[in-house]
Amino acid sequence: MLHPQQALRAVLDHVSVLGAQPRSPESACLTGQGVLGEPVCADQDMPQAALSRMDGYAVIGPLPLGTGLEIVGETPAGSPPTQRLMDGQCVRIFTGAVLPPAANAVIEQESVTPCGDPLRVQLQRPVAPGDYVTKRGAVARAGAEVLPAGWLPKTVAVVVS
């Protein structure tokens, strides 16, 4: 684990301070009154990939109640996704983790039971595509306006200790 000062140094080593000149000659990002002078747009889809909203198993849906699945991997949050899923397979996945290729749903861990074999589970409810998934771009699509010009922040604070 990093000491907070090491973490701060790692962040500061990868950012730069904006110059005194505004990005646009017509308006500054923040006017003298603290009002946003131009709109802020997303530079990429947010999130950049489909994410799990639940601890459970990433699957290819739809799947009926009682389906048995082979567990072929695990994807913790913050890790790259595991191999591509095929029909009849699932990947143990955690909240916030990127879904593996081909997966389109997550079934919560409380809705599966072990099948005797430690690498197999059985569904205790049907699964529909999109279950417990935050789709790529669900928060904002690349180029979408996320803050309009004229927006006045209630509080702006930067804490460095």
Secondary structure, 3 states (H helix, E strand, C coil): CCCHHHHHHHHHCCCCCCCCCCCECCECCECCCCCECCCEECCCCECCCCEECCCEEEECCCECCCCEEEEEEEECCCCCCCCCCCCCEEEEECCCCECCCCCCEEEEHHHEEECCCCCEEEECCCECCCCCEECCCCCECCCCEEECCCCCCCCCCCCCC
